[in-house]
Amino acid sequence: MNINRRKALKGMAVAAAAPMITGCAQKSAPPPRPNIIFIMTDDQTAEQMSCYGHPFIKTPNMDRLANEGARFENCFCTNSLCAPSRASVLTGCYSNISGITGNSEKKGAEERLNPDLPTFPELLKSHGYHTGLIGKYHLRQDPKGFDDWRILPGQGAYIDPEFIENGTVTQNKGYVTDITTDKALDFLENTDAETPFCLVYQHKGPHRPFTPAPRHAHLWEDEEFPYPASFDDDYTSRKVAGLARDMKIEVSLESDYDDIPDGLSGDAKKRWIYQRFAKDMARAVVGIDENLGRILDFLDERGIADDTLIIYSSDNGFFVGEHGWYDKRFMYEPSLKIPLLIRYPRLGFSGQVLPDMALNVDFAPTILDLVGIPLPDAMHGRSLRPLLEGDAPSDWRTSVYYSYYEDSWRAYRNLDAANLNDQTYTKYFTAHRVGPHHGVRTNRWKLIEYYTEDGYRELFDLELDPHEMRNIYGEAGTESVTAELERELTRLHALYGPEGIY
């Protein structure tokens, strides 16, 4: 890591924790340490919010966070998969350092969080914070660093879910988003007013099976959601994308619905399924927004909104029909980009729309910086505080590094996709899996390398081709930008220390 940068950030943290001095050298009381609410949804895209511009979905409480705080236009995950993303958020580290590279077992053993890495809740707890975790967790070990944890087992259920509450299984009646918020409010109501708190509040929704609350089941029933520009992608020029059969909505989502009208086939069935699942996801988001309003109302009623830092994001992006897919994993924009809203009235910013590149590994450093806790040297991320204060550092990143690890493709990487039959497909293809790859994204360009596909690469000009339909790697006239991106990919690969992973 950049030692000078780390020292500078630690200096900022110490300065933030120090008492303020006003006229005649008289000391005044420092502002209270912020309460913290970190909110994470599952598979929610930025576009599924009205503050990001969706034409039908109305999310007034998410919009309130954006209007009273900041909305980031270019926030990205570092590995577009549930468990790895959650581990990166907790530790501030890329997957190869956090210890969680995939959702499943690796080499016959469960992946576990690197025990040598402190999580931001552990650090807050050691500095006097009351810490709680409510909702989806999705890591294969009991939570650490929390005074109170109430989590869904695995993915959990939407209706009448079980929770594991500090080790004890409980049965709950109702809709999971409402119940998760009930438990979050119970945690908040039972915190000591003199003790700052950190609540990690994480929703199951809008994850598959995209089940909305019954009260929202018929929203937009008579509306037609717009189809993504890449909906009918034929994957020409992108051979790995062409192999992602199980991500096609007409292949894998048909079994989710038993009410598909008779007689639909081909394109008509694909479009019916898209309308249904896109609307159900959006309906689940509306339920999340309603429950966010309950949390915001609580803060207002207790008079602690000004002193509470709220960070709202999602674990990864998602394909909602883009390229004819659902799911995530690929480094393409819908999967890579995540929403990020931050509100902290005490810091004095509001209504900001920030174009700077942010990463999910920045969340933990931002929280620690605003509390005044020095950042561990192992953290890959940087505090977003200077961006929020309108003073972006001159060395702020102009590129981001992405790395996806899950690998079930090694055995069949040379198979001819055109000749795959069902037996071959079942033998070699694990559901959803995408060839492991890494890449670099700048404001205009994206270079992706599939390193188990004999180094197969893709290059996209995001300015001319924002939907990533045409791979121009190797085309005449791209030599200079390709060489520059390859150098940057090499630099970032080395910076984040992934030796032994690839």
ZIGIRA-V360893 format. One record per run of one state. SS is the DSSP state (H for helix, E for strand, C for the rest). FROM is the first residue (numbers start at 1). TO is the last residue. If there is no record, write none. Layout:
SS:FROM:TO  SS:FROM:TO
This chain:
C:1:2  H:3:17  C:18:20  E:21:22  C:23:25  E:26:27  C:28:34  E:35:41  C:42:45  H:46:48  C:49:49  H:50:52  C:53:59  H:60:68  C:69:69  E:70:76  C:77:81  H:82:91  C:92:94  H:95:98  C:99:105  E:106:106  C:107:108  E:109:109  C:110:119  H:120:126  C:127:129  E:130:135  C:136:147  E:148:151  C:152:158  E:159:159  C:160:161  E:162:165  C:166:167  E:168:171  C:172:174  E:175:175  H:176:189  C:190:196  E:197:202  C:203:213  H:214:216  C:217:238  H:239:242  C:243:244  H:245:247  E:248:248  H:249:252  C:253:253  H:254:256  C:257:265  H:266:302  C:303:304  H:305:307  E:308:314  C:315:321  H:322:324  E:325:325  C:326:332  H:333:336  E:337:338  C:339:339  E:340:343  C:344:344  H:345:347  C:348:351  E:352:359  C:360:361  H:362:371  C:372:384  H:385:388  C:389:398  E:399:404  C:405:409  H:410:412  C:413:416  H:417:419  C:420:421  H:422:428  C:429:436  E:437:442  C:443:444  E:445:450  C:451:455  E:456:461  C:462:478  H:479:495  C:496:502
